[in-house]
């Protein structure tokens, strides 16, 4: 959060919303609020949105990030969000407002790193996606980004995904009919728990299928690291290290 303030938010003063499955302690609230002049809100995630079941905390996180965070009461007033993760690094000051880039360009999903998902964690995900597409062809964007997801027109999934540790996104896109029906369909199949469907793959597939390809934005000028991957700026040339 200190890096976010130093690099960006001290200039723009956007609100912070912290969500947790347990109540934040007062010491945490106090230490966080002194880092910024912006309003800070602390919210409790409803139990039914997080604990399904108790023995799968990582899978709970993936399921929550895929289908519930954007429905939280504290996020209802907001249109755009910037996801923050523990142990991240930003390398460069940011002197423009990426939220305005999203708004002015009608973008729905912004990323810095793309990589491959581990195939053993999602063995039936693409079959499920194909089942949904076949049953809901009207929800697929005519100008979609299927070429990012598949090298054979959708027959198979090439495992490409945007790394969702960094996301700048449009909450209204996730709240929309297409993605809402898509997530509910995936959730009913149980793959978040029977396998390990991650929010990176689910968000990437959802954005690629239900948005126009030009509505996704590569923030090439944001230097970012989350172990063990990073996107690094080198003068005029931008590189992605994996």
C-alpha positions as a LaTeX table, in Angstrom:
\begin{tabular}{lrrr}
\hline
Residue & $x$ (\AA) & $y$ (\AA) & $z$ (\AA) \\
\hline
Unk1 & 0.00 & 0.00 & 0.00 \\
Unk2 & 2.87 & 2.37 & 0.74 \\
Unk3 & 4.25 & 1.70 & $-2.74$ \\
Unk4 & 0.83 & 2.31 & $-4.27$ \\
Unk5 & 0.63 & 5.63 & $-2.43$ \\
Unk6 & 4.19 & 6.67 & $-3.27$ \\
Unk7 & 3.97 & 5.68 & $-6.91$ \\
Unk8 & 0.43 & 6.64 & $-7.75$ \\
Unk9 & $-2.39$ & 7.31 & $-5.34$ \\
Unk10 & $-0.97$ & 10.29 & $-3.45$ \\
Unk11 & $-1.61$ & 12.19 & $-6.67$ \\
Unk12 & $-5.14$ & 10.91 & $-7.25$ \\
Unk13 & $-6.59$ & 9.98 & $-3.81$ \\
Unk14 & $-8.74$ & 7.02 & $-4.79$ \\
Unk15 & $-10.61$ & 5.14 & $-2.07$ \\
Unk16 & $-9.25$ & 1.87 & $-0.63$ \\
Unk17 & $-11.56$ & $-1.04$ & 0.14 \\
Unk18 & $-10.13$ & $-3.87$ & 2.29 \\
Unk19 & $-12.09$ & $-7.13$ & 2.47 \\
Unk20 & $-11.39$ & $-10.07$ & 4.77 \\
Unk21 & $-13.21$ & $-13.18$ & 5.94 \\
Unk22 & $-12.56$ & $-12.10$ & 9.54 \\
Unk23 & $-12.91$ & $-8.70$ & 11.18 \\
Unk24 & $-9.80$ & $-6.55$ & 10.81 \\
Unk25 & $-8.13$ & $-5.78$ & 14.12 \\
Unk26 & $-7.97$ & $-2.14$ & 15.19 \\
Unk27 & $-4.15$ & $-2.09$ & 15.04 \\
Unk28 & $-4.25$ & $-3.07$ & 11.36 \\
Unk29 & $-6.87$ & $-0.41$ & 10.60 \\
Unk30 & $-4.84$ & 2.25 & 12.37 \\
Unk31 & $-1.58$ & 1.37 & 10.61 \\
Unk32 & $-3.26$ & 1.28 & 7.21 \\
Unk33 & $-5.10$ & 4.56 & 7.53 \\
Unk34 & $-1.97$ & 6.53 & 8.43 \\
Unk35 & $-0.44$ & 5.57 & 5.08 \\
Unk36 & $-2.93$ & 7.57 & 3.03 \\
Unk37 & $-5.03$ & 10.71 & 3.02 \\
Unk38 & $-7.69$ & 8.86 & 1.03 \\
Unk39 & $-10.82$ & 7.32 & 2.57 \\
Unk40 & $-10.37$ & 3.70 & 3.63 \\
Unk41 & $-13.17$ & 1.18 & 4.13 \\
Unk42 & $-12.97$ & $-2.21$ & 5.84 \\
Unk43 & $-15.50$ & $-4.91$ & 5.05 \\
Unk44 & $-16.36$ & $-8.44$ & 6.14 \\
Unk45 & $-16.83$ & $-11.12$ & 3.48 \\
Unk46 & $-20.07$ & $-13.07$ & 4.12 \\
Unk47 & $-19.35$ & $-16.59$ & 5.36 \\
Unk48 & $-21.26$ & $-18.26$ & 2.51 \\
Unk49 & $-19.12$ & $-16.42$ & $-0.04$ \\
Unk50 & $-15.83$ & $-17.68$ & 1.42 \\
Unk51 & $-16.09$ & $-20.92$ & 3.41 \\
Unk52 & $-17.13$ & $-23.60$ & 0.89 \\
Unk53 & $-15.89$ & $-25.94$ & 2.38 \\
Unk54 & $-13.52$ & $-25.30$ & 5.29 \\
Unk55 & $-10.81$ & $-27.66$ & 4.00 \\
Unk56 & $-10.03$ & $-25.71$ & 0.82 \\
Unk57 & $-8.84$ & $-22.18$ & 1.67 \\
Unk58 & $-6.93$ & $-21.61$ & $-1.60$ \\
Unk59 & $-9.83$ & $-22.90$ & $-3.64$ \\
Unk60 & $-12.15$ & $-20.69$ & $-1.61$ \\
Unk61 & $-10.00$ & $-17.72$ & $-2.61$ \\
Unk62 & $-10.06$ & $-18.67$ & $-6.30$ \\
Unk63 & $-13.84$ & $-19.13$ & $-6.22$ \\
Unk64 & $-14.37$ & $-15.88$ & $-4.32$ \\
Unk65 & $-12.16$ & $-13.90$ & $-6.69$ \\
Unk66 & $-13.85$ & $-15.48$ & $-9.70$ \\
Unk67 & $-17.43$ & $-14.90$ & $-8.70$ \\
Unk68 & $-18.06$ & $-12.92$ & $-5.54$ \\
Unk69 & $-15.71$ & $-10.03$ & $-4.81$ \\
Unk70 & $-17.41$ & $-7.72$ & $-7.29$ \\
Unk71 & $-20.78$ & $-8.42$ & $-5.63$ \\
Unk72 & $-19.65$ & $-7.28$ & $-2.19$ \\
Unk73 & $-21.69$ & $-4.50$ & $-0.59$ \\
Unk74 & $-18.68$ & $-2.19$ & $-0.23$ \\
Unk75 & $-17.87$ & $-2.48$ & $-3.94$ \\
Unk76 & $-21.36$ & $-1.69$ & $-5.19$ \\
Unk77 & $-20.68$ & 2.09 & $-5.53$ \\
Unk78 & $-17.59$ & 1.48 & $-7.69$ \\
Unk79 & $-17.15$ & 0.95 & $-11.42$ \\
Unk80 & $-13.41$ & 0.17 & $-11.62$ \\
Unk81 & $-10.93$ & $-1.59$ & $-9.29$ \\
Unk82 & $-7.17$ & $-2.13$ & $-9.04$ \\
Unk83 & $-6.29$ & $-5.43$ & $-7.39$ \\
Unk84 & $-3.51$ & $-5.36$ & $-4.79$ \\
Unk85 & $-1.72$ & $-8.47$ & $-3.53$ \\
Unk86 & 0.76 & $-9.01$ & $-0.67$ \\
Unk87 & 4.48 & $-8.94$ & $-1.54$ \\
Unk88 & 4.18 & $-7.04$ & $-4.81$ \\
Unk89 & 6.56 & $-4.40$ & $-6.16$ \\
Unk90 & 6.01 & $-1.41$ & $-8.42$ \\
Unk91 & 9.18 & $-0.16$ & $-10.06$ \\
Unk92 & 8.13 & 3.20 & $-11.52$ \\
Unk93 & 6.13 & 6.28 & $-10.60$ \\
Unk94 & 2.83 & 6.49 & $-12.39$ \\
Unk95 & 1.87 & 10.03 & $-13.35$ \\
Unk96 & $-1.35$ & 9.32 & $-15.19$ \\
Unk97 & $-4.64$ & 7.79 & $-14.09$ \\
Unk98 & $-5.13$ & 4.22 & $-15.39$ \\
Unk99 & $-8.78$ & 4.34 & $-14.38$ \\
Unk100 & $-9.28$ & 7.10 & $-16.92$ \\
Unk101 & $-7.51$ & 4.94 & $-19.51$ \\
Unk102 & $-10.09$ & 2.26 & $-18.80$ \\
Unk103 & $-13.01$ & 4.67 & $-18.85$ \\
Unk104 & $-12.00$ & 6.76 & $-21.85$ \\
Unk105 & $-11.00$ & 3.74 & $-23.93$ \\
Unk106 & $-14.04$ & 1.65 & $-22.95$ \\
Unk107 & $-11.68$ & $-1.01$ & $-21.57$ \\
Unk108 & $-12.88$ & $-3.78$ & $-19.27$ \\
Unk109 & $-9.68$ & $-5.61$ & $-18.31$ \\
Unk110 & $-6.11$ & $-4.39$ & $-17.80$ \\
Unk111 & $-3.04$ & $-6.58$ & $-17.22$ \\
Unk112 & 0.76 & $-6.49$ & $-17.07$ \\
Unk113 & 1.77 & $-10.17$ & $-17.24$ \\
Unk114 & 0.42 & $-13.14$ & $-19.20$ \\
Unk115 & 1.66 & $-16.71$ & $-18.81$ \\
Unk116 & 0.57 & $-20.34$ & $-19.00$ \\
Unk117 & $-1.65$ & $-22.10$ & $-16.46$ \\
Unk118 & $-0.57$ & $-25.48$ & $-15.07$ \\
Unk119 & $-2.64$ & $-27.98$ & $-17.11$ \\
Unk120 & $-2.95$ & $-30.48$ & $-14.26$ \\
Unk121 & $-5.02$ & $-27.96$ & $-12.27$ \\
Unk122 & $-7.71$ & $-27.49$ & $-14.95$ \\
Unk123 & $-8.16$ & $-30.80$ & $-16.83$ \\
Unk124 & $-11.89$ & $-30.32$ & $-17.55$ \\
Unk125 & $-12.14$ & $-26.51$ & $-17.55$ \\
Unk126 & $-12.10$ & $-26.06$ & $-21.33$ \\
Unk127 & $-14.63$ & $-28.85$ & $-21.88$ \\
Unk128 & $-16.89$ & $-26.98$ & $-19.47$ \\
Unk129 & $-16.25$ & $-23.68$ & $-21.25$ \\
Unk130 & $-17.13$ & $-25.29$ & $-24.59$ \\
Unk131 & $-20.32$ & $-26.69$ & $-23.10$ \\
Unk132 & $-21.27$ & $-23.20$ & $-21.95$ \\
Unk133 & $-20.41$ & $-21.61$ & $-25.31$ \\
Unk134 & $-22.44$ & $-24.20$ & $-27.20$ \\
Unk135 & $-25.42$ & $-23.56$ & $-24.98$ \\
Unk136 & $-25.11$ & $-19.76$ & $-24.95$ \\
Unk137 & $-23.77$ & $-18.62$ & $-28.33$ \\
Unk138 & $-25.66$ & $-15.32$ & $-28.01$ \\
Unk139 & $-23.46$ & $-14.30$ & $-25.06$ \\
Unk140 & $-20.16$ & $-14.61$ & $-26.94$ \\
Unk141 & $-18.82$ & $-11.31$ & $-28.25$ \\
Unk142 & $-18.65$ & $-11.28$ & $-32.08$ \\
Unk143 & $-15.25$ & $-9.57$ & $-31.87$ \\
Unk144 & $-13.85$ & $-11.75$ & $-29.09$ \\
Unk145 & $-10.26$ & $-12.72$ & $-28.28$ \\
Unk146 & $-10.55$ & $-16.47$ & $-28.85$ \\
Unk147 & $-7.17$ & $-16.38$ & $-30.61$ \\
Unk148 & $-5.56$ & $-15.56$ & $-27.25$ \\
Unk149 & $-7.10$ & $-18.66$ & $-25.66$ \\
Unk150 & $-6.89$ & $-21.22$ & $-28.45$ \\
Unk151 & $-4.60$ & $-22.03$ & $-31.36$ \\
Unk152 & $-7.24$ & $-24.07$ & $-33.20$ \\
Unk153 & $-10.37$ & $-21.94$ & $-33.18$ \\
Unk154 & $-11.62$ & $-23.06$ & $-29.79$ \\
Unk155 & $-11.23$ & $-26.82$ & $-30.03$ \\
Unk156 & $-8.58$ & $-26.82$ & $-27.30$ \\
Unk157 & $-7.28$ & $-24.36$ & $-24.71$ \\
Unk158 & $-3.66$ & $-23.27$ & $-25.09$ \\
Unk159 & $-3.50$ & $-22.45$ & $-21.33$ \\
Unk160 & $-2.77$ & $-18.74$ & $-21.89$ \\
Unk161 & $-4.01$ & $-16.49$ & $-19.11$ \\
Unk162 & $-3.58$ & $-12.99$ & $-17.75$ \\
Unk163 & $-1.88$ & $-13.19$ & $-14.36$ \\
Unk164 & $-4.60$ & $-11.92$ & $-12.06$ \\
Unk165 & $-2.30$ & $-10.86$ & $-9.23$ \\
Unk166 & $-2.42$ & $-7.58$ & $-11.14$ \\
Unk167 & $-5.80$ & $-6.53$ & $-12.48$ \\
Unk168 & $-7.39$ & $-3.22$ & $-13.32$ \\
Unk169 & $-10.92$ & $-4.03$ & $-14.30$ \\
Unk170 & $-14.49$ & $-2.94$ & $-14.88$ \\
Unk171 & $-16.71$ & $-4.26$ & $-12.11$ \\
Unk172 & $-19.80$ & $-3.78$ & $-14.27$ \\
Unk173 & $-18.35$ & $-6.24$ & $-16.78$ \\
Unk174 & $-18.13$ & $-8.98$ & $-14.14$ \\
Unk175 & $-21.61$ & $-8.04$ & $-12.92$ \\
Unk176 & $-23.05$ & $-8.31$ & $-16.43$ \\
Unk177 & $-25.31$ & $-11.07$ & $-17.71$ \\
Unk178 & $-22.71$ & $-12.95$ & $-19.75$ \\
Unk179 & $-20.02$ & $-13.32$ & $-17.10$ \\
Unk180 & $-22.54$ & $-13.89$ & $-14.29$ \\
Unk181 & $-24.12$ & $-16.80$ & $-16.15$ \\
Unk182 & $-20.67$ & $-18.10$ & $-17.05$ \\
Unk183 & $-19.44$ & $-18.12$ & $-13.45$ \\
Unk184 & $-22.65$ & $-19.69$ & $-12.14$ \\
Unk185 & $-22.31$ & $-22.44$ & $-14.78$ \\
Unk186 & $-18.71$ & $-23.13$ & $-13.76$ \\
Unk187 & $-19.59$ & $-23.08$ & $-10.08$ \\
Unk188 & $-22.32$ & $-25.69$ & $-10.55$ \\
Unk189 & $-19.76$ & $-28.02$ & $-12.16$ \\
Unk190 & $-17.65$ & $-28.00$ & $-8.99$ \\
Unk191 & $-14.27$ & $-27.54$ & $-10.67$ \\
Unk192 & $-13.11$ & $-24.92$ & $-8.19$ \\
Unk193 & $-12.94$ & $-27.73$ & $-5.63$ \\
Unk194 & $-12.76$ & $-31.03$ & $-7.56$ \\
Unk195 & $-9.90$ & $-29.59$ & $-9.56$ \\
Unk196 & $-8.24$ & $-26.23$ & $-8.93$ \\
Unk197 & $-9.76$ & $-23.76$ & $-11.33$ \\
Unk198 & $-8.02$ & $-20.46$ & $-10.66$ \\
Unk199 & $-9.44$ & $-16.97$ & $-10.99$ \\
Unk200 & $-6.67$ & $-16.09$ & $-13.45$ \\
Unk201 & $-7.90$ & $-18.62$ & $-16.01$ \\
Unk202 & $-11.56$ & $-17.93$ & $-15.30$ \\
Unk203 & $-11.16$ & $-14.14$ & $-15.58$ \\
Unk204 & $-9.00$ & $-14.49$ & $-18.70$ \\
Unk205 & $-11.47$ & $-16.77$ & $-20.45$ \\
Unk206 & $-14.41$ & $-14.61$ & $-19.39$ \\
Unk207 & $-12.80$ & $-11.39$ & $-20.60$ \\
Unk208 & $-11.64$ & $-12.96$ & $-23.86$ \\
Unk209 & $-15.05$ & $-14.44$ & $-24.70$ \\
Unk210 & $-17.51$ & $-11.81$ & $-23.52$ \\
Unk211 & $-15.65$ & $-8.57$ & $-24.28$ \\
Unk212 & $-14.31$ & $-7.22$ & $-27.51$ \\
Unk213 & $-10.61$ & $-7.90$ & $-27.92$ \\
Unk214 & $-9.87$ & $-4.17$ & $-28.08$ \\
Unk215 & $-11.45$ & $-3.80$ & $-24.63$ \\
Unk216 & $-8.46$ & $-5.53$ & $-23.02$ \\
Unk217 & $-5.48$ & $-3.32$ & $-22.26$ \\
Unk218 & $-1.81$ & $-4.16$ & $-21.71$ \\
Unk219 & $-0.37$ & $-1.66$ & $-19.23$ \\
Unk220 & 3.09 & $-1.86$ & $-20.77$ \\
Unk221 & 4.38 & 1.13 & $-18.80$ \\
Unk222 & 3.61 & $-0.24$ & $-15.33$ \\
Unk223 & 6.66 & $-2.02$ & $-13.90$ \\
Unk224 & 5.34 & $-4.79$ & $-11.66$ \\
Unk225 & 6.61 & $-7.87$ & $-9.83$ \\
Unk226 & 4.93 & $-10.65$ & $-7.90$ \\
Unk227 & 7.30 & $-13.52$ & $-7.16$ \\
Unk228 & 8.56 & $-15.15$ & $-9.27$ \\
Unk229 & 7.41 & $-13.17$ & $-12.33$ \\
Unk230 & 7.65 & $-9.55$ & $-13.37$ \\
Unk231 & 7.01 & $-7.08$ & $-16.14$ \\
Unk232 & 9.99 & $-4.75$ & $-16.45$ \\
Unk233 & 10.45 & $-1.51$ & $-18.39$ \\
Unk234 & 13.78 & $-0.96$ & $-20.12$ \\
Unk235 & 13.89 & 2.46 & $-21.74$ \\
Unk236 & 11.81 & 2.50 & $-24.88$ \\
Unk237 & 11.73 & $-1.30$ & $-24.99$ \\
Unk238 & 9.34 & $-3.21$ & $-22.75$ \\
Unk239 & 10.03 & $-6.77$ & $-21.74$ \\
Unk240 & 8.18 & $-9.46$ & $-19.83$ \\
Unk241 & 10.37 & $-11.73$ & $-17.71$ \\
Unk242 & 9.07 & $-15.16$ & $-16.75$ \\
\hline
\end{tabular}
